[in-house]
């Protein structure tokens, strides 16, 4: 699927449709059923994407799937007030824990995201990429990148908790509650997504710099003009020649 189409569908299924459901279907479905349906639409989309569209079982799919299942289970925890604020922040807390544990055990999660994202399509490329990611500067960049994403999620979690606490003040099971949840979602889906996008972009830049520090240049070309995998193969040939 085209990446732009996929991004548009993620936004529509993850934010637009749930907000429309929460604001418009309370009389038709009932307030509790409306809340459940709105909460499960993004979950169903993620699982559908992983199982039938992307159809790749890998680290990223496992992480996203676990996150989606957690959200699906939480949809049936019917609470309001401070408990709802906590409930709506548990997903972010899950991310913070996963990223934090990966740092503590010395296996920064950005390593696995990068391995999946770059999609080495042969055992040779996978071996060469792993060797590059193990280089000291690259490893430190992966740790730093993981910490940055972790801190962004800590800030998002705190902001999300207090937004829900301030805005979602109606009792669960009322139209007002669903509309207030939709209001929070409309705010967070824009601001938090933008914050995550900017953070991921910053992380990608300095990880890329660290990787290219260890890559050679092709004769007559700047590094940016060369194919990444060509440079990785050239690096391997140079290392083998230096050892022989």
Secondary structure, DSSP 8 states (H G I E B T S, - for coil): --HHHHHHHHHIIIIIHHHHHHHH-HHHH-HHHHHHHHHHHHHHHHHHIIIIIS---SHHHHHHHHHHHHHHHHTT----HHHHHHHTTHHHHHHHHHHHHHHHTT--HHHHHHHHHHT--SHHHHHHHHHHHTSHHHHHHHHHHHHHHHHHHHHHHHHHHHHHHHH--S-TTSHHHHHHHHHHHHHHHHHHHHHHHHHHHHHHHHHHHHHHHT----TT--GGGS-HHHHHHHHHHHHHHHH-
